[in-house]
Amino acid sequence: MIGGGGTELDMASLEACRRSGAKFGLSPGFQRSSMRAKAAGLPFAPGVMTPTDVTLAAKGLGLVKFFPAAMAGGPTALEGISAPFAHLSMRFIPTGGVSLATIGDWLKLKSVAAVGSWIDMRGGRFGEIERNAGEAVARARVSLKRP
């Protein structure tokens, strides 16, 4: 598992993410600072929900956050939205409504690079976080047919 940071809304929060040791940043939407984040050297996945959003992000970014994933139509919606961009090798991180029960449905999609959203670091419930992360990894292995 690789730790990322969000929710990045501006360059200051992106810098705080980098200082905390995060390996990538996420934001709920696409804005011009998304391109500045890439230039700053931190892998960054801005949020997208529509083909228009993906078109804007595709001009310089290959990884985006599909958000809010469940509300936007789930894996079926992402499969349809991502299809026209397959030749660009666009990759997606669905968040927002992804759960342990649905992780396998998301990971079956070739365009999905990672999933997330139910592991929340706030409150310091690290035992719960460890259990949830372990269960997510176990379900991902089953879904991806890996030992």
mmCIF file of the C-alpha atoms, coordinates in Angstrom:
data_MODEL
# 
_entry.id   MODEL 
# 
loop_
_atom_site.group_PDB 
_atom_site.id 
_atom_site.type_symbol 
_atom_site.label_atom_id 
_atom_site.label_alt_id 
_atom_site.label_comp_id 
_atom_site.label_asym_id 
_atom_site.label_entity_id 
_atom_site.label_seq_id 
_atom_site.pdbx_PDB_ins_code 
_atom_site.Cartn_x 
_atom_site.Cartn_y 
_atom_site.Cartn_z 
_atom_site.occupancy 
_atom_site.B_iso_or_equiv 
_atom_site.pdbx_formal_charge 
_atom_site.auth_seq_id 
_atom_site.auth_comp_id 
_atom_site.auth_asym_id 
_atom_site.auth_atom_id 
_atom_site.pdbx_PDB_model_num 
ATOM 1   C CA . MET A 1 1   ? 0.000   0.000   0.000   1.00 0.00 ? 1   MET A CA 1 
ATOM 2   C CA . ILE A 1 2   ? 1.201   3.488   -0.865  1.00 0.00 ? 2   ILE A CA 1 
ATOM 3   C CA . GLY A 1 3   ? 0.025   6.470   1.184   1.00 0.00 ? 3   GLY A CA 1 
ATOM 4   C CA . GLY A 1 4   ? -1.323  9.551   -0.507  1.00 0.00 ? 4   GLY A CA 1 
ATOM 5   C CA . GLY A 1 5   ? -2.769  12.772  0.782   1.00 0.00 ? 5   GLY A CA 1 
ATOM 6   C CA . GLY A 1 6   ? -5.942  14.661  0.188   1.00 0.00 ? 6   GLY A CA 1 
ATOM 7   C CA . THR A 1 7   ? -7.963  16.658  -0.067  1.00 0.00 ? 7   THR A CA 1 
ATOM 8   C CA . GLU A 1 8   ? -5.695  19.054  -1.932  1.00 0.00 ? 8   GLU A CA 1 
ATOM 9   C CA . LEU A 1 9   ? -7.500  22.265  -2.800  1.00 0.00 ? 9   LEU A CA 1 
ATOM 10  C CA . ASP A 1 10  ? -4.568  24.625  -3.366  1.00 0.00 ? 10  ASP A CA 1 
ATOM 11  C CA . MET A 1 11  ? -0.773  24.727  -3.542  1.00 0.00 ? 11  MET A CA 1 
ATOM 12  C CA . ALA A 1 12  ? -0.451  25.242  0.241   1.00 0.00 ? 12  ALA A CA 1 
ATOM 13  C CA . SER A 1 13  ? -2.338  22.028  1.011   1.00 0.00 ? 13  SER A CA 1 
ATOM 14  C CA . LEU A 1 14  ? -0.326  20.231  -1.659  1.00 0.00 ? 14  LEU A CA 1 
ATOM 15  C CA . GLU A 1 15  ? 2.912   21.384  -0.003  1.00 0.00 ? 15  GLU A CA 1 
ATOM 16  C CA . ALA A 1 16  ? 1.616   20.165  3.381   1.00 0.00 ? 16  ALA A CA 1 
ATOM 17  C CA . CYS A 1 17  ? 0.883   16.820  1.753   1.00 0.00 ? 17  CYS A CA 1 
ATOM 18  C CA . ARG A 1 18  ? 4.428   16.599  0.427   1.00 0.00 ? 18  ARG A CA 1 
ATOM 19  C CA . ARG A 1 19  ? 5.953   17.566  3.799   1.00 0.00 ? 19  ARG A CA 1 
ATOM 20  C CA . SER A 1 20  ? 3.918   14.863  5.545   1.00 0.00 ? 20  SER A CA 1 
ATOM 21  C CA . GLY A 1 21  ? 5.589   12.206  3.394   1.00 0.00 ? 21  GLY A CA 1 
ATOM 22  C CA . ALA A 1 22  ? 2.682   11.418  1.079   1.00 0.00 ? 22  ALA A CA 1 
ATOM 23  C CA . LYS A 1 23  ? 3.680   9.749   -2.176  1.00 0.00 ? 23  LYS A CA 1 
ATOM 24  C CA . PHE A 1 24  ? 0.882   11.391  -4.182  1.00 0.00 ? 24  PHE A CA 1 
ATOM 25  C CA . GLY A 1 25  ? -1.920  13.913  -3.799  1.00 0.00 ? 25  GLY A CA 1 
ATOM 26  C CA . LEU A 1 26  ? -5.631  13.864  -4.629  1.00 0.00 ? 26  LEU A CA 1 
ATOM 27  C CA . SER A 1 27  ? -8.234  16.575  -5.073  1.00 0.00 ? 27  SER A CA 1 
ATOM 28  C CA . PRO A 1 28  ? -11.995 16.413  -5.626  1.00 0.00 ? 28  PRO A CA 1 
ATOM 29  C CA . GLY A 1 29  ? -11.861 18.365  -8.881  1.00 0.00 ? 29  GLY A CA 1 
ATOM 30  C CA . PHE A 1 30  ? -9.673  19.513  -11.724 1.00 0.00 ? 30  PHE A CA 1 
ATOM 31  C CA . GLN A 1 31  ? -8.262  23.029  -11.603 1.00 0.00 ? 31  GLN A CA 1 
ATOM 32  C CA . ARG A 1 32  ? -5.221  24.838  -12.962 1.00 0.00 ? 32  ARG A CA 1 
ATOM 33  C CA . SER A 1 33  ? -3.263  24.061  -9.789  1.00 0.00 ? 33  SER A CA 1 
ATOM 34  C CA . SER A 1 34  ? -3.463  20.403  -10.830 1.00 0.00 ? 34  SER A CA 1 
ATOM 35  C CA . MET A 1 35  ? -0.953  21.113  -13.568 1.00 0.00 ? 35  MET A CA 1 
ATOM 36  C CA . ARG A 1 36  ? 1.247   23.144  -11.194 1.00 0.00 ? 36  ARG A CA 1 
ATOM 37  C CA . ALA A 1 37  ? 1.257   20.174  -8.794  1.00 0.00 ? 37  ALA A CA 1 
ATOM 38  C CA . LYS A 1 38  ? 2.589   17.957  -11.550 1.00 0.00 ? 38  LYS A CA 1 
ATOM 39  C CA . ALA A 1 39  ? 5.277   20.530  -12.305 1.00 0.00 ? 39  ALA A CA 1 
ATOM 40  C CA . ALA A 1 40  ? 6.179   20.614  -8.591  1.00 0.00 ? 40  ALA A CA 1 
ATOM 41  C CA . GLY A 1 41  ? 7.145   16.942  -8.802  1.00 0.00 ? 41  GLY A CA 1 
ATOM 42  C CA . LEU A 1 42  ? 4.462   15.295  -6.663  1.00 0.00 ? 42  LEU A CA 1 
ATOM 43  C CA . PRO A 1 43  ? 2.324   12.756  -8.517  1.00 0.00 ? 43  PRO A CA 1 
ATOM 44  C CA . PHE A 1 44  ? -1.143  14.205  -8.449  1.00 0.00 ? 44  PHE A CA 1 
ATOM 45  C CA . ALA A 1 45  ? -4.599  12.923  -9.377  1.00 0.00 ? 45  ALA A CA 1 
ATOM 46  C CA . PRO A 1 46  ? -7.255  15.614  -9.738  1.00 0.00 ? 46  PRO A CA 1 
ATOM 47  C CA . GLY A 1 47  ? -10.896 14.602  -9.512  1.00 0.00 ? 47  GLY A CA 1 
ATOM 48  C CA . VAL A 1 48  ? -12.979 14.001  -12.616 1.00 0.00 ? 48  VAL A CA 1 
ATOM 49  C CA . MET A 1 49  ? -16.554 12.850  -13.107 1.00 0.00 ? 49  MET A CA 1 
ATOM 50  C CA . THR A 1 50  ? -17.454 13.572  -16.725 1.00 0.00 ? 50  THR A CA 1 
ATOM 51  C CA . PRO A 1 51  ? -15.874 13.008  -20.136 1.00 0.00 ? 51  PRO A CA 1 
ATOM 52  C CA . THR A 1 52  ? -15.273 16.770  -20.299 1.00 0.00 ? 52  THR A CA 1 
ATOM 53  C CA . ASP A 1 53  ? -13.287 16.615  -17.059 1.00 0.00 ? 53  ASP A CA 1 
ATOM 54  C CA . VAL A 1 54  ? -11.223 13.701  -18.392 1.00 0.00 ? 54  VAL A CA 1 
ATOM 55  C CA . THR A 1 55  ? -10.582 15.568  -21.654 1.00 0.00 ? 55  THR A CA 1 
ATOM 56  C CA . LEU A 1 56  ? -9.178  18.541  -19.712 1.00 0.00 ? 56  LEU A CA 1 
ATOM 57  C CA . ALA A 1 57  ? -7.043  16.331  -17.476 1.00 0.00 ? 57  ALA A CA 1 
ATOM 58  C CA . ALA A 1 58  ? -5.765  14.263  -20.402 1.00 0.00 ? 58  ALA A CA 1 
ATOM 59  C CA . LYS A 1 59  ? -3.838  17.308  -21.598 1.00 0.00 ? 59  LYS A CA 1 
ATOM 60  C CA . GLY A 1 60  ? -0.833  16.543  -19.430 1.00 0.00 ? 60  GLY A CA 1 
ATOM 61  C CA . LEU A 1 61  ? -2.023  14.072  -16.800 1.00 0.00 ? 61  LEU A CA 1 
ATOM 62  C CA . GLY A 1 62  ? -2.401  10.319  -17.096 1.00 0.00 ? 62  GLY A CA 1 
ATOM 63  C CA . LEU A 1 63  ? -3.829  9.618   -13.634 1.00 0.00 ? 63  LEU A CA 1 
ATOM 64  C CA . VAL A 1 64  ? -7.087  11.033  -12.289 1.00 0.00 ? 64  VAL A CA 1 
ATOM 65  C CA . LYS A 1 65  ? -9.442  10.465  -9.375  1.00 0.00 ? 65  LYS A CA 1 
ATOM 66  C CA . PHE A 1 66  ? -12.969 9.383   -10.377 1.00 0.00 ? 66  PHE A CA 1 
ATOM 67  C CA . PHE A 1 67  ? -15.104 11.182  -7.795  1.00 0.00 ? 67  PHE A CA 1 
ATOM 68  C CA . PRO A 1 68  ? -17.718 10.734  -6.417  1.00 0.00 ? 68  PRO A CA 1 
ATOM 69  C CA . ALA A 1 69  ? -17.471 7.230   -7.842  1.00 0.00 ? 69  ALA A CA 1 
ATOM 70  C CA . ALA A 1 70  ? -20.640 5.591   -6.528  1.00 0.00 ? 70  ALA A CA 1 
ATOM 71  C CA . MET A 1 71  ? -22.858 8.620   -7.067  1.00 0.00 ? 71  MET A CA 1 
ATOM 72  C CA . ALA A 1 72  ? -21.478 9.042   -10.596 1.00 0.00 ? 72  ALA A CA 1 
ATOM 73  C CA . GLY A 1 73  ? -22.763 5.589   -11.547 1.00 0.00 ? 73  GLY A CA 1 
ATOM 74  C CA . GLY A 1 74  ? -20.261 3.091   -10.172 1.00 0.00 ? 74  GLY A CA 1 
ATOM 75  C CA . PRO A 1 75  ? -17.991 0.787   -12.162 1.00 0.00 ? 75  PRO A CA 1 
ATOM 76  C CA . THR A 1 76  ? -20.354 0.689   -15.154 1.00 0.00 ? 76  THR A CA 1 
ATOM 77  C CA . ALA A 1 77  ? -20.193 4.475   -15.493 1.00 0.00 ? 77  ALA A CA 1 
ATOM 78  C CA . LEU A 1 78  ? -16.405 4.545   -15.224 1.00 0.00 ? 78  LEU A CA 1 
ATOM 79  C CA . GLU A 1 79  ? -16.112 1.807   -17.817 1.00 0.00 ? 79  GLU A CA 1 
ATOM 80  C CA . GLY A 1 80  ? -18.143 3.916   -20.250 1.00 0.00 ? 80  GLY A CA 1 
ATOM 81  C CA . ILE A 1 81  ? -16.467 7.222   -19.427 1.00 0.00 ? 81  ILE A CA 1 
ATOM 82  C CA . SER A 1 82  ? -12.948 5.802   -19.671 1.00 0.00 ? 82  SER A CA 1 
ATOM 83  C CA . ALA A 1 83  ? -13.445 3.915   -22.965 1.00 0.00 ? 83  ALA A CA 1 
ATOM 84  C CA . PRO A 1 84  ? -12.855 6.877   -25.319 1.00 0.00 ? 84  PRO A CA 1 
ATOM 85  C CA . PHE A 1 85  ? -9.571  7.606   -23.524 1.00 0.00 ? 85  PHE A CA 1 
ATOM 86  C CA . ALA A 1 86  ? -8.132  4.068   -23.581 1.00 0.00 ? 86  ALA A CA 1 
ATOM 87  C CA . HIS A 1 87  ? -5.687  4.977   -26.368 1.00 0.00 ? 87  HIS A CA 1 
ATOM 88  C CA . LEU A 1 88  ? -4.203  7.599   -24.004 1.00 0.00 ? 88  LEU A CA 1 
ATOM 89  C CA . SER A 1 89  ? -3.680  5.004   -21.242 1.00 0.00 ? 89  SER A CA 1 
ATOM 90  C CA . MET A 1 90  ? -5.637  7.163   -18.777 1.00 0.00 ? 90  MET A CA 1 
ATOM 91  C CA . ARG A 1 91  ? -5.740  5.578   -15.311 1.00 0.00 ? 91  ARG A CA 1 
ATOM 92  C CA . PHE A 1 92  ? -8.372  6.201   -12.644 1.00 0.00 ? 92  PHE A CA 1 
ATOM 93  C CA . ILE A 1 93  ? -8.572  6.055   -8.843  1.00 0.00 ? 93  ILE A CA 1 
ATOM 94  C CA . PRO A 1 94  ? -12.249 5.735   -7.920  1.00 0.00 ? 94  PRO A CA 1 
ATOM 95  C CA . THR A 1 95  ? -13.108 7.224   -4.514  1.00 0.00 ? 95  THR A CA 1 
ATOM 96  C CA . GLY A 1 96  ? -16.321 8.284   -2.852  1.00 0.00 ? 96  GLY A CA 1 
ATOM 97  C CA . GLY A 1 97  ? -18.600 5.345   -2.223  1.00 0.00 ? 97  GLY A CA 1 
ATOM 98  C CA . VAL A 1 98  ? -16.023 2.631   -2.854  1.00 0.00 ? 98  VAL A CA 1 
ATOM 99  C CA . SER A 1 99  ? -16.363 0.018   -0.119  1.00 0.00 ? 99  SER A CA 1 
ATOM 100 C CA . LEU A 1 100 ? -14.990 -3.351  0.868   1.00 0.00 ? 100 LEU A CA 1 
ATOM 101 C CA . ALA A 1 101 ? -18.098 -4.861  -0.722  1.00 0.00 ? 101 ALA A CA 1 
ATOM 102 C CA . THR A 1 102 ? -17.456 -3.199  -4.104  1.00 0.00 ? 102 THR A CA 1 
ATOM 103 C CA . ILE A 1 103 ? -13.650 -3.163  -4.312  1.00 0.00 ? 103 ILE A CA 1 
ATOM 104 C CA . GLY A 1 104 ? -13.590 -6.205  -6.602  1.00 0.00 ? 104 GLY A CA 1 
ATOM 105 C CA . ASP A 1 105 ? -16.010 -4.625  -9.080  1.00 0.00 ? 105 ASP A CA 1 
ATOM 106 C CA . TRP A 1 106 ? -13.719 -1.611  -9.422  1.00 0.00 ? 106 TRP A CA 1 
ATOM 107 C CA . LEU A 1 107 ? -10.479 -3.576  -9.683  1.00 0.00 ? 107 LEU A CA 1 
ATOM 108 C CA . LYS A 1 108 ? -11.837 -5.619  -12.587 1.00 0.00 ? 108 LYS A CA 1 
ATOM 109 C CA . LEU A 1 109 ? -11.652 -2.504  -14.754 1.00 0.00 ? 109 LEU A CA 1 
ATOM 110 C CA . LYS A 1 110 ? -8.386  -2.230  -16.710 1.00 0.00 ? 110 LYS A CA 1 
ATOM 111 C CA . SER A 1 111 ? -8.417  1.560   -16.378 1.00 0.00 ? 111 SER A CA 1 
ATOM 112 C CA . VAL A 1 112 ? -8.387  1.437   -12.547 1.00 0.00 ? 112 VAL A CA 1 
ATOM 113 C CA . ALA A 1 113 ? -4.954  2.047   -11.024 1.00 0.00 ? 113 ALA A CA 1 
ATOM 114 C CA . ALA A 1 114 ? -6.071  1.963   -7.371  1.00 0.00 ? 114 ALA A CA 1 
ATOM 115 C CA . VAL A 1 115 ? -9.160  2.380   -5.192  1.00 0.00 ? 115 VAL A CA 1 
ATOM 116 C CA . GLY A 1 116 ? -9.792  4.168   -1.968  1.00 0.00 ? 116 GLY A CA 1 
ATOM 117 C CA . SER A 1 117 ? -11.980 6.244   0.286   1.00 0.00 ? 117 SER A CA 1 
ATOM 118 C CA . TRP A 1 118 ? -12.953 4.214   3.328   1.00 0.00 ? 118 TRP A CA 1 
ATOM 119 C CA . ILE A 1 119 ? -9.674  4.466   5.241   1.00 0.00 ? 119 ILE A CA 1 
ATOM 120 C CA . ASP A 1 120 ? -9.778  7.722   7.199   1.00 0.00 ? 120 ASP A CA 1 
ATOM 121 C CA . MET A 1 121 ? -6.723  8.755   9.255   1.00 0.00 ? 121 MET A CA 1 
ATOM 122 C CA . ARG A 1 122 ? -8.610  11.354  11.285  1.00 0.00 ? 122 ARG A CA 1 
ATOM 123 C CA . GLY A 1 123 ? -9.302  10.424  14.880  1.00 0.00 ? 123 GLY A CA 1 
ATOM 124 C CA . GLY A 1 124 ? -6.286  8.144   15.280  1.00 0.00 ? 124 GLY A CA 1 
ATOM 125 C CA . ARG A 1 125 ? -8.254  4.881   15.103  1.00 0.00 ? 125 ARG A CA 1 
ATOM 126 C CA . PHE A 1 126 ? -5.181  3.052   13.869  1.00 0.00 ? 126 PHE A CA 1 
ATOM 127 C CA . GLY A 1 127 ? -6.334  -0.436  14.896  1.00 0.00 ? 127 GLY A CA 1 
ATOM 128 C CA . GLU A 1 128 ? -9.478  0.020   12.818  1.00 0.00 ? 128 GLU A CA 1 
ATOM 129 C CA . ILE A 1 129 ? -7.455  1.454   9.940   1.00 0.00 ? 129 ILE A CA 1 
ATOM 130 C CA . GLU A 1 130 ? -5.089  -1.533  10.043  1.00 0.00 ? 130 GLU A CA 1 
ATOM 131 C CA . ARG A 1 131 ? -8.009  -4.003  9.991   1.00 0.00 ? 131 ARG A CA 1 
ATOM 132 C CA . ASN A 1 132 ? -9.727  -2.169  7.117   1.00 0.00 ? 132 ASN A CA 1 
ATOM 133 C CA . ALA A 1 133 ? -6.501  -1.960  5.104   1.00 0.00 ? 133 ALA A CA 1 
ATOM 134 C CA . GLY A 1 134 ? -5.818  -5.668  5.672   1.00 0.00 ? 134 GLY A CA 1 
ATOM 135 C CA . GLU A 1 135 ? -9.321  -6.604  4.562   1.00 0.00 ? 135 GLU A CA 1 
ATOM 136 C CA . ALA A 1 136 ? -9.024  -4.352  1.491   1.00 0.00 ? 136 ALA A CA 1 
ATOM 137 C CA . VAL A 1 137 ? -5.737  -6.010  0.493   1.00 0.00 ? 137 VAL A CA 1 
ATOM 138 C CA . ALA A 1 138 ? -7.240  -9.490  0.998   1.00 0.00 ? 138 ALA A CA 1 
ATOM 139 C CA . ARG A 1 139 ? -10.262 -8.644  -1.161  1.00 0.00 ? 139 ARG A CA 1 
ATOM 140 C CA . ALA A 1 140 ? -8.069  -7.026  -3.809  1.00 0.00 ? 140 ALA A CA 1 
ATOM 141 C CA . ARG A 1 141 ? -5.922  -10.174 -4.004  1.00 0.00 ? 141 ARG A CA 1 
ATOM 142 C CA . VAL A 1 142 ? -9.006  -12.317 -4.506  1.00 0.00 ? 142 VAL A CA 1 
ATOM 143 C CA . SER A 1 143 ? -10.358 -9.947  -7.140  1.00 0.00 ? 143 SER A CA 1 
ATOM 144 C CA . LEU A 1 144 ? -7.043  -9.778  -8.988  1.00 0.00 ? 144 LEU A CA 1 
ATOM 145 C CA . LYS A 1 145 ? -6.439  -13.513 -8.487  1.00 0.00 ? 145 LYS A CA 1 
ATOM 146 C CA . ARG A 1 146 ? -3.133  -12.980 -6.710  1.00 0.00 ? 146 ARG A CA 1 
ATOM 147 C CA . PRO A 1 147 ? -1.757  -14.966 -3.740  1.00 0.00 ? 147 PRO A CA 1 
# 
